[in-house]
Amino acid sequence: MSAWLTIVGIGDDGLDGLAPAPRALIGAADIVVGSQRILQREDLGDTETHIWTSPIEDMLSQIKDWKGKNVVVLATGDPMNFGVGATLARHIAPKEMTVIPAPSAFSLAAARLKWPLQDVETISLHGRPVSLLHPLVQPDAKLLALMGSGKSVHEVARLLSARGFGDSELTILEHMGGPYERSITLTAAECGSQDFADFNTLAIACIAGADAKILPRVPGLPDEAYTHDGQITKREVRSITLAALGPTPQALLWDVGAGCGSVAIEWMRAAKGAQAIAFEQNKARIKMIAANAVALGAPGLEVAAGDARETLEGHGAPDAVFLGGAVASEEVFRSCWSALKPSGRLVANAVTLEGQAALIARHEAHGGELVRIDISHAATIGTRHAMRPRMAVTQWRAVKE
């Protein structure tokens, strides 16, 4: 089937900024769909128009019902860059769609600021929590963020100041390419109570202060970065565990017996689009997981509350599984191993004799690697110092055939 749906990106200058070809496609459309902000300023004559509904799923269903008609969707900037085109592409076959992009807000902002776009981290905070910025806030990093409201700029400024990045330079770019374009530059600490336009683009030149809280994306954040009650996979062991799990973009991890959520959170921080489910039954720890996920930039972490033997069912098949709790339970292991995708990775840590015995038996049955992790830290003994060992961890790593 030939394409019946056309997605046209437009800038803040509206239809006047379009080339003749996309303007002709819009003029020939049976139906035009767009946001209220776009449609209320354009004269489309007698063409049937529809404003995006909320929730968006209702309009997606309607658009699919129009198959066979000539449908045009008007989008802001590049529809495939955090735009509605990316959403539609998940529901409509590529061969049925034509996409005509305009310059994205990121491209326009990079041109205004003279920032090489390939050196910039980009993110959309439109309808998303600003805590997603946490993994990107690093010394000397340059960030571009799509903002859904002017108030969100103040939230970002507070986040940066709380992290010790209050000297970071913010440039708020409004209505780029349109008649009301303006930009405002100030530091995060200076943001105050100024009003900014909605749907702006925020440029952040990160500057770390002397008290900056540096949280690298490499696994192994300090234990004190987490709220926990002692049930935490310690920093060095966590680094080895994440390396064995191997986070990859869009991959799903099951963190079973999640404790404070450290492994799941660092899995999500380590790879773009990585997802995780934290299985935990302790109510106090569930609250800690939620707080840590927001504070460390993984607000999308899903928490499955309850006994793992009852909560493992009904979730998407994982690409990797970490058994940090209930490691000796054969029932929990069988459920995880059965759900794990082919070529998926399972990593389990044990410190008790019962847990170690279970891992030895699974190693004999399924192969993989058995590793003993011994970590020691310097401690004071009277007037002297010595290396004091922590409890050894036995780690089993296996790949499902």
C-alpha positions as CSV (number, residue, x, y, z in Angstrom):
1,M,0.0,0.0,0.0
2,S,1.2,3.5,-0.8
3,A,1.6,6.1,1.9
4,W,-1.8,7.6,3.0
5,L,-0.4,9.4,6.1
6,T,1.9,12.4,5.8
7,I,3.6,14.0,8.8
8,V,4.8,17.5,8.1
9,G,7.1,19.3,10.5
10,I,6.6,23.1,10.7
11,G,8.5,25.7,12.6
12,D,7.4,28.7,14.7
13,D,6.8,30.6,11.4
14,G,4.0,28.2,10.6
15,L,2.9,27.3,7.0
16,D,4.7,30.4,5.7
17,G,8.0,28.7,6.4
18,L,7.3,25.6,4.3
19,A,8.5,24.8,0.9
20,P,5.9,24.6,-2.0
21,A,5.8,20.7,-2.0
22,P,4.7,20.2,1.6
23,R,2.3,23.1,1.4
24,A,0.7,21.4,-1.6
25,L,0.4,18.2,0.3
26,I,-1.4,20.0,3.1
27,G,-3.7,21.7,0.6
28,A,-4.6,18.4,-1.0
29,A,-5.4,16.7,2.3
30,D,-8.8,15.2,3.2
31,I,-8.0,15.5,6.9
32,V,-5.5,17.6,8.8
33,V,-4.5,16.8,12.4
34,G,-2.5,19.1,14.7
35,S,-2.2,20.6,18.1
36,Q,-4.6,23.5,19.0
37,R,-1.5,25.8,19.2
38,I,-0.8,25.0,15.5
39,L,-4.3,24.9,14.0
40,Q,-5.6,28.0,15.7
41,R,-3.1,30.2,13.9
42,E,-3.4,28.6,10.4
43,D,-6.1,29.1,7.8
44,L,-6.8,25.8,6.1
45,G,-10.0,26.8,4.4
46,D,-12.6,24.1,4.2
47,T,-10.3,21.2,5.0
48,E,-11.5,18.9,7.8
49,T,-9.3,19.5,10.8
50,H,-8.9,17.7,14.2
51,I,-7.1,18.7,17.3
52,W,-5.1,16.1,19.2
53,T,-7.1,14.6,22.0
54,S,-6.0,13.7,25.5
55,P,-5.2,10.9,26.0
56,I,-3.4,10.7,22.7
57,E,-4.4,7.0,22.3
58,D,-7.9,8.1,21.3
59,M,-6.6,10.1,18.3
60,L,-4.2,7.4,17.3
61,S,-7.1,5.0,17.0
62,Q,-9.0,7.6,15.0
63,I,-6.1,8.1,12.6
64,K,-5.9,4.4,11.9
65,D,-9.6,4.4,11.1
66,W,-8.9,7.0,8.4
67,K,-6.7,4.7,6.5
68,G,-7.5,5.1,2.8
69,K,-8.0,8.8,3.0
70,N,-5.3,11.5,2.5
71,V,-4.4,12.4,6.1
72,V,-1.8,15.0,7.1
73,V,-0.5,15.5,10.6
74,L,1.2,18.8,11.4
75,A,4.0,18.4,13.9
76,T,6.5,20.8,15.5
77,G,10.0,20.7,14.1
78,D,11.4,17.3,13.3
79,P,8.5,14.8,13.9
80,M,11.0,11.9,14.4
81,N,13.0,13.7,17.1
82,F,11.0,13.3,20.3
83,G,7.9,14.2,18.2
84,V,4.6,12.7,17.2
85,G,6.1,11.0,14.2
86,A,8.0,8.6,16.6
87,T,4.7,7.8,18.3
88,L,2.8,7.2,15.1
89,A,5.7,5.0,13.8
90,R,5.0,2.5,16.6
91,H,1.4,2.1,15.4
92,I,1.5,2.5,11.6
93,A,3.6,0.6,9.1
94,P,6.5,2.6,7.7
95,K,5.5,2.1,4.1
96,E,2.2,3.8,4.9
97,M,3.8,7.0,6.1
98,T,5.7,9.9,4.6
99,V,7.6,12.2,6.9
100,I,8.8,15.7,5.9
101,P,10.8,17.2,8.7
102,A,11.5,20.8,9.5
103,P,14.7,21.7,11.5
104,S,14.4,20.4,15.0
105,A,14.6,22.6,18.1
106,F,17.9,21.0,18.8
107,S,19.3,22.0,15.4
108,L,18.0,25.5,15.8
109,A,19.4,25.9,19.3
110,A,22.8,24.5,18.3
111,A,22.9,27.0,15.5
112,R,22.0,29.9,17.7
113,L,24.6,28.9,20.4
114,K,27.3,27.7,17.9
115,W,27.4,24.3,19.7
116,P,28.5,21.3,17.7
117,L,25.4,19.2,17.9
118,Q,27.3,15.9,18.0
119,D,28.9,17.0,21.2
120,V,25.6,17.8,23.0
121,E,23.3,15.5,25.0
122,T,19.7,16.0,24.0
123,I,16.6,15.1,26.0
124,S,12.9,15.9,26.1
125,L,11.4,17.0,29.4
126,H,8.1,17.8,27.8
127,G,5.6,15.9,30.0
128,R,8.5,14.1,31.7
129,P,10.1,14.5,35.1
130,V,13.1,16.8,35.2
131,S,14.9,14.2,37.4
132,L,15.7,12.5,34.1
133,L,18.5,15.1,33.8
134,H,20.5,13.6,36.7
135,P,22.6,11.2,34.7
136,L,23.4,13.9,32.1
137,V,24.6,16.5,34.6
138,Q,28.3,16.2,34.5
139,P,31.2,18.7,34.6
140,D,31.5,20.7,31.4
141,A,28.7,18.8,29.7
142,K,26.4,20.7,27.3
143,L,22.7,19.7,27.3
144,L,19.7,20.7,25.2
145,A,16.3,20.0,26.6
146,L,12.8,20.4,25.2
147,M,10.6,21.9,27.9
148,G,6.8,21.6,28.2
149,S,6.3,24.7,30.4
150,G,8.2,27.8,31.5
151,K,7.9,26.6,35.1
152,S,10.0,23.5,34.3
153,V,13.0,25.8,33.8
154,H,12.8,26.7,37.5
155,E,12.7,23.0,38.4
156,V,15.8,22.4,36.4
157,A,17.5,25.4,38.0
158,R,16.7,24.0,41.5
159,L,18.0,20.5,40.5
160,L,21.3,22.0,39.3
161,S,21.7,24.1,42.4
162,A,21.0,21.2,44.7
163,R,23.7,19.2,42.9
164,G,26.3,21.9,43.3
165,F,25.9,23.1,39.7
166,G,24.4,26.5,40.5
167,D,27.0,28.3,38.3
168,S,25.8,26.4,35.2
169,E,24.7,28.8,32.4
170,L,21.2,28.4,31.2
171,T,19.9,29.8,27.9
172,I,16.2,29.8,27.4
173,L,15.3,29.9,23.7
174,E,11.7,30.8,22.9
175,H,9.8,30.8,19.6
176,M,12.9,30.0,17.6
177,G,12.4,30.8,13.9
178,G,9.2,32.9,14.6
179,P,8.5,36.6,14.9
180,Y,8.6,36.5,18.7
181,E,11.9,34.7,19.1
182,R,14.0,35.7,22.1
183,S,16.7,34.1,24.3
184,I,17.6,34.7,27.9
185,T,20.9,33.7,29.5
186,L,21.5,33.4,33.2
187,T,22.9,31.0,35.7
188,A,20.9,28.4,37.5
189,A,21.4,30.3,40.8
190,E,20.0,33.5,39.2
191,C,16.9,31.9,37.7
192,G,14.7,33.4,40.4
193,S,11.0,33.8,39.5
194,Q,11.3,35.0,35.9
195,D,8.5,34.0,33.5
196,F,9.5,32.0,30.4
197,A,7.4,30.9,27.5
198,D,6.0,27.4,27.3
199,F,7.4,24.9,24.9
200,N,10.9,26.5,25.1
201,T,14.2,24.9,24.5
202,L,16.6,25.0,27.4
203,A,20.4,25.0,26.8
204,I,22.5,24.0,29.8
205,A,26.3,24.5,30.0
206,C,27.1,22.5,33.1
207,I,29.6,24.1,35.5
208,A,30.5,22.1,38.6
209,G,31.0,24.1,41.8
210,A,33.5,23.1,44.6
211,D,30.7,21.3,46.4
212,A,29.3,19.6,43.3
213,K,27.8,16.1,43.6
214,I,29.5,14.2,40.8
215,L,27.5,11.1,39.8
216,P,29.2,9.4,36.8
217,R,27.2,7.1,34.5
218,V,29.7,4.4,35.0
219,P,28.3,1.8,37.4
220,G,29.6,2.0,41.0
221,L,28.1,5.1,42.5
222,P,29.1,5.7,46.2
223,D,27.0,3.8,48.7
224,E,26.1,7.1,50.3
225,A,24.4,8.3,47.1
226,Y,21.6,6.0,48.1
227,T,19.1,6.0,50.9
228,H,19.3,2.5,52.4
229,D,19.1,0.4,55.5
230,G,22.2,-1.7,54.9
231,Q,20.5,-3.9,52.3
232,I,22.5,-2.6,49.4
233,T,24.9,-4.3,46.9
234,K,28.1,-2.5,47.9
235,R,29.9,-0.3,45.5
236,E,32.7,-2.6,44.3
237,V,30.5,-5.6,44.1
238,R,27.8,-3.6,42.3
239,S,30.3,-2.5,39.7
240,I,31.3,-6.1,39.0
241,T,27.7,-7.1,39.0
242,L,26.6,-4.5,36.4
243,A,29.6,-5.4,34.2
244,A,28.4,-9.0,34.3
245,L,24.8,-8.1,33.5
246,G,25.9,-5.9,30.6
247,P,23.3,-3.1,30.2
248,T,22.3,-2.4,26.6
249,P,19.9,0.2,25.1
250,Q,16.2,-0.6,25.5
251,A,17.0,-3.8,27.4
252,L,14.8,-4.9,30.4
253,L,16.3,-6.0,33.8
254,W,14.5,-7.9,36.5
255,D,16.1,-6.9,39.9
256,V,14.8,-9.6,42.2
257,G,15.1,-8.8,45.9
258,A,16.0,-5.2,45.0
259,G,16.8,-3.8,48.4
260,C,17.3,-0.1,47.9
261,G,17.2,-0.5,44.1
262,S,20.9,0.3,43.4
263,V,21.5,-2.4,40.7
264,A,18.2,-1.6,38.8
265,I,18.9,2.2,39.0
266,E,22.5,1.9,37.7
267,W,21.3,-0.5,34.9
268,M,18.9,2.3,33.7
269,R,21.6,5.0,34.0
270,A,24.2,3.0,32.1
271,A,22.4,2.5,28.7
272,K,20.0,4.7,26.8
273,G,16.4,3.6,27.1
274,A,17.3,0.7,29.5
275,Q,14.4,-0.4,31.7
276,A,14.1,-2.3,34.9
277,I,11.6,-3.8,37.3
278,A,12.6,-3.9,41.0
279,F,10.9,-6.8,42.9
280,E,10.8,-6.1,46.6
281,Q,8.4,-7.0,49.4
282,N,9.7,-4.8,52.3
283,K,7.5,-1.7,52.4
284,A,10.2,0.6,53.8
285,R,12.6,-0.5,51.1
286,I,10.0,0.1,48.4
287,K,9.9,3.7,49.6
288,M,13.6,3.9,49.4
289,I,13.7,2.5,45.9
290,A,11.2,5.2,44.7
291,A,13.2,8.0,46.4
292,N,16.5,6.7,45.0
293,A,15.1,6.3,41.5
294,V,14.0,10.0,41.4
295,A,17.2,11.3,43.1
296,L,19.5,9.5,40.7
297,G,17.7,10.0,37.4
298,A,15.7,6.7,36.9
299,P,12.1,7.9,37.7
300,G,10.8,5.3,35.2
301,L,11.9,2.4,37.4
302,E,9.0,0.1,37.9
303,V,8.5,-1.5,41.4
304,A,6.7,-4.8,41.8
305,A,5.7,-5.0,45.5
306,G,5.3,-8.3,47.3
307,D,6.8,-11.7,47.6
308,A,8.8,-12.5,44.4
309,R,7.2,-15.9,44.2
310,E,3.9,-14.2,43.6
311,T,4.9,-11.0,41.7
312,L,7.2,-12.4,39.0
313,E,4.3,-13.5,36.8
314,G,2.8,-11.1,34.2
315,H,5.8,-9.0,33.4
316,G,7.6,-8.6,30.1
317,A,10.4,-11.2,29.4
318,P,13.7,-9.8,30.8
319,D,16.9,-9.5,28.8
320,A,18.8,-9.9,32.1
321,V,18.0,-11.0,35.7
322,F,19.8,-10.1,38.9
323,L,19.1,-12.3,41.9
324,G,20.2,-10.3,44.9
325,G,17.6,-11.6,47.3
326,A,15.9,-14.9,47.7
327,V,18.9,-16.3,45.9
328,A,18.5,-19.7,47.6
329,S,14.9,-20.1,46.6
330,E,14.7,-22.7,43.8
331,E,11.1,-21.6,43.0
332,V,12.2,-18.0,42.4
333,F,15.2,-19.1,40.3
334,R,13.0,-21.4,38.1
335,S,10.6,-18.6,37.5
336,C,13.3,-16.2,36.5
337,W,15.2,-18.7,34.3
338,S,12.0,-19.7,32.6
339,A,11.1,-16.0,31.9
340,L,14.6,-15.0,30.7
341,K,14.9,-14.4,27.0
342,P,17.1,-16.8,24.9
343,S,20.7,-15.5,25.2
344,G,19.7,-13.5,28.2
345,R,22.0,-13.1,31.2
346,L,21.4,-14.1,34.8
347,V,23.7,-13.0,37.6
348,A,23.2,-14.1,41.2
349,N,25.1,-13.0,44.3
350,A,25.3,-15.0,47.6
351,V,27.0,-14.5,50.9
352,T,25.3,-17.3,53.0
353,L,26.3,-20.9,52.8
354,E,22.8,-21.9,51.7
355,G,22.9,-19.3,48.9
356,Q,26.4,-20.5,47.8
357,A,25.3,-24.1,47.7
358,A,22.3,-23.2,45.5
359,L,24.7,-21.3,43.1
360,I,27.1,-24.2,43.0
361,A,24.2,-26.6,42.1
362,R,22.9,-24.3,39.3
363,H,26.4,-23.9,37.9
364,E,26.6,-27.7,37.6
365,A,23.2,-27.8,35.9
366,H,23.4,-24.8,33.6
367,G,27.1,-24.0,33.3
368,G,28.3,-20.4,33.3
369,E,30.9,-18.9,35.7
370,L,31.4,-19.0,39.4
371,V,33.4,-16.1,40.8
372,R,34.4,-15.3,44.4
373,I,34.6,-11.6,45.2
374,D,36.7,-10.6,48.2
375,I,36.9,-6.9,49.1
376,S,38.9,-5.3,51.9
377,H,38.9,-1.8,53.2
378,A,41.5,0.0,55.3
379,A,40.5,0.2,59.0
380,T,42.2,1.5,62.2
381,I,43.4,-1.0,64.7
382,G,44.7,0.9,67.7
383,T,47.4,3.2,66.4
384,R,47.9,1.1,63.3
385,H,46.0,0.4,60.1
386,A,45.1,-2.8,58.4
387,M,42.9,-4.1,55.6
388,R,39.6,-5.4,57.0
389,P,37.8,-7.8,54.7
390,R,34.1,-7.7,54.1
391,M,32.0,-10.7,53.7
392,A,33.0,-12.6,50.5
393,V,30.4,-12.7,47.7
394,T,30.0,-15.8,45.5
395,Q,28.7,-14.7,42.1
396,W,27.2,-17.0,39.4
397,R,26.9,-15.7,35.9
398,A,25.1,-17.6,33.2
399,V,23.8,-17.1,29.7
400,K,20.6,-18.9,28.7
401,E,21.0,-21.0,25.6
